[in-house]
């Protein structure tokens, strides 16, 4: 399930609310969004939480704004000013030139106020306690960093970055490079791996879907088709061809069971992990795989891993190719 996280909530807050709405305790997210940030927060529910290990290297795409004139201790607008506030005089060309080094492979120092573990404890907890925090730089890859506009002291941007990259750190370091300080003033995640805003549901929409009748249909990729649509935005800059997510309108369709209504909000299992081909198993092959044994499957590509289905929607296992069409289960889900 893809949630459009609102500002002011932690990612854990979103997980807790979905647990209540779905009546499912086993819920986890695929990459923390800071409380200030909004946008794509993919969630795994039930048995699918076991798939989290396969999503750990997914790139993320964002739009946002950076305010220049002062840095903060958290590198974003929720922090305290780390020095005097000045009124910078900058041009769009100056900001774009200063942004050029923040592309490709770079060494990035994570923010002190981050979830990075130091001695088994999150860095932000140590920082709040006033304790020293020793973090190490990490190599990340910024695939795209486009400064789209500059209005007064605030620049708008779009960015695509590898897993583990902190947009806040880029904002902070860009402010340092310009000699005036800077911090992240807003952030919206528009894509996480294969998951997009087109597939995302607000928490209010999910609650309405679960507790009332909603006239919603889903496309093959899990995108929503409804009678209403929002106007295009800058979110499409790094995602050409991706339409803004639509809104929900009330209808007269039968709400059905909780499981049926939840299924309508889920991304279709066959679209998950697209690097792994889908293959359907017969009862004999599925029986062997479910018992940890090897089985022959009608999958003739050269892919090392496949998703094995029992029917159209039931993901039964993830299996690795042993040789030819012989597969060994790596994970059995049902």
Secondary structure, DSSP 8 states (H G I E B T S, - for coil): -EEEE-TT--HHHHHHHHHHHHT-S-EEESS---TT-EEEEEEEEGGGGGGGGGGTT--EEEEEEEEES--BTTSBTTS-BSS--------HHHHHHHHTTSSEEEEE---SSSS-EETTEEHHHHHHTT-------EEEEEEEEEEEEEETTEEEEEEEE-TT--HHHHHHHHHHHTTS-EEEEEEEEEEETTEEGGG-B-HHHHHHHHHS-B--EE-TTS-EE-SEE----GGGTTSTT----EE--B-------HHHHHHHHS--GGGSSTTSEEEE--HHHHHHHHTT-EEE-S--S--SEEEEEETTTEEEEEEEEEETTEEEEEEE--
